[in-house]
Amino acid sequence: MGFEDFFDIELLKSHKGLNVITMKEFLEREGITGNLKGIFPPNNNTDITGNKLWKYLEEVSVIAVDDEYC
């Protein structure tokens, strides 16, 4: 399940000052361009979901631990 399963993305996009993109758009802009630690989505696929998506996001995330970034 994704954000769009709970919220009307098009309605949110219609509000001025609130910029919303889908995960697919995010992966197209950042993932397959190498902007996320130079790590590409599995098979350069922007339609990944579930565990594959979460593992990828975990791998490319910057996590603060005790004020240090990993």
N, C-alpha and C positions, 0 to 999 in steps of 0.2 A: 504494500500500500504506500501511496505517496501523498504528499501535501495536497495535490489536486483531488484526492479522494475525500478530503475533508473541507476544502475551501474552493470557492469559485475563482479560479485564477484570472479569468477574463474580467470579472468584476473588480478584483484587486488591482489589476493592471489599469483599470479605468480611473483610478484615484490619482489626482495630481500629487506629485512628490513621493509616491510610493512605487519604487521600481521593483518589479517581480519578474523573474525568469524561471523557466522550468529546469529540472535537472538536466534534461537533454540539451537545452540551450547552454547551460553552464559547462557541460562536458565538451560541447562544440567550441565554445569560446576559450576555455581554459585547459581542458584535459587533452584534447587531440592537438593542441598547439604546443604542448610541452611546458605550459606555464605552471604546472603543479609538480614542482621538484624535478622536472624533466621526466616524469613517469607518466606513461600514456595509459589510458583505460585498456582493459583486456581486449585484445584484437582491434584496438582503436574503435571500439563499439560505443556509441553514445546512447544506446538503448538498453544498457545493462541495468539490472534491478536486483533486489534481494541481497543475498550474501555476497555475490560478486561485487555489487556496487558498494556495500558497506566496507568490505575488505580493501577495495581500492581507495575509498575516501579516508579510511584509517591510515593507509600507507602514505598518502600525500598530505595529510593534515599536519599542521604545526600545533604542537601541544605544549602548554606551559606547565612545568613541574617545578614547584618551589622557586618561582620567578625566573627559571631558566627555560629556554625553548628547545624542544627536541625535534 
